[in-house]
């Protein structure tokens, strides 16, 4: 396998990892906001 292909796969993996991290952070924020607003609402 040429070096270029390995490099491309690594780039894709890094991008996927970034997307997963962003999704986790977004979910965490969403849950926190929902809990906070429900606490404020009563």
C-alpha positions in Angstrom: 0.0 0.0 0.0 1.5 3.4 -1.0 2.2 5.9 1.7 -0.3 8.3 0.2 -3.2 5.9 0.8 -2.2 5.4 4.4 -2.0 9.1 4.9 -5.5 9.6 3.4 -7.0 6.9 5.7 -5.4 8.5 8.7 -6.9 11.9 7.7 -10.3 10.3 7.4 -9.9 8.6 10.8 -8.9 11.9 12.4 -11.9 13.7 10.8 -14.3 10.9 12.0 -12.8 11.3 15.5 -13.4 15.0 15.4 -17.0 14.5 14.3 -17.6 12.1 17.1 -16.1 14.4 19.7 -18.2 17.3 18.4 -21.3 15.1 18.6 -20.6 14.1 22.2 -20.0 17.8 23.2 -23.2 18.9 21.4 -25.2 16.1 23.2 -23.7 17.1 26.5 -24.6 20.7 26.0 -28.1 19.8 24.9 -28.7 17.6 27.9 -27.3 20.3 30.3 -29.5 23.0 28.7 -32.6 20.8 29.0 -31.9 19.9 32.6 -31.2 23.6 33.4 -34.3 24.9 31.8 -36.5 22.3 33.4 -35.0 23.2 36.8 -35.7 26.9 36.1 -39.2 26.1 34.9 -40.0 24.3 38.1 
